Amino acid sequence: MIGNDDVAKAVSGLMIEYSEKLNDSIVLVMENCPEDEFKRYRLAAAKVLGEMLLEVMNPLYARHPELKPAGLR
């Protein structure tokens, strides 16, 4: 995926930040919207999180295992 160590580290940090923000958005919707809206939103956000993990983070950490957060090991 990304060979440059500095760029890989920056991308990893951004992916973690974006994942946290998406998770925060799920909680926000859960606490403030009707259940049917929350369920639809949670599914959509989970799809985004899954794609980030499969298409960006996993390949990145395969090349740079030292960057992989403990929670993903």
N, C-alpha and C positions, 0 to 999 in steps of 0.2 A: 504494500500500500504506500506508505510515506517513508522514504528512506532517511530524510533529514531528522536527526534526533530532536532538535529544538522545535521544529515545526510539529513533529509527532506529539511532543509534550504539550504544546499549545493547543493542538486539536483535541487531545485527550481531555484537557481541562475544560475546553468549551463544550465537548460532548457531555461531560459530567454536569456542568452548569445547566445546559439545556435540558438534560434529563430531570434534574431537580426542579427546574421551572415548570416543566410539563407535569410532574407529580404534584407540585403546588397548585397548578391550575385544576387538576382533577379534584383536589380537596376543596378548592374554592367553589367549583360547580356543585359538588356533593352537598356543601353546606348552604347553598343559596338558590338551588334550582329544584324543580320537581324531579322526582325519581326517574321518570322516563327520559327526561333531558339528560340527567346525569348518566344514565346507562349508555345512551347513545354517545355522549361526549367521552366517557371513559373508554369505550371501545375504539373510538377514533384516535384518541391520544395513545392508547396501547399499541395501535398499529404503527404510529409514528415512532414510538419508543422501540418497538421491535425492529423496525427497519434501521434505525440508528445503530442498534446493537449488532444486527446481522451484517449490515453493509458497510459500516464505518468502524465501529469499536472493535468487533472481533478481529477483522483483518489487521487493524492497527496494532492490537495487542499481540497478535501472532508474530508480528515483526518486531515489536518492542515490548516483550513480556514484563519488563521492569516497570512499565507505566501502568500495568493493569491494577485497578483498585482491588483491595482485599475482598470487597463485597462481590466481585465478579469472578473470583478464583474458585 
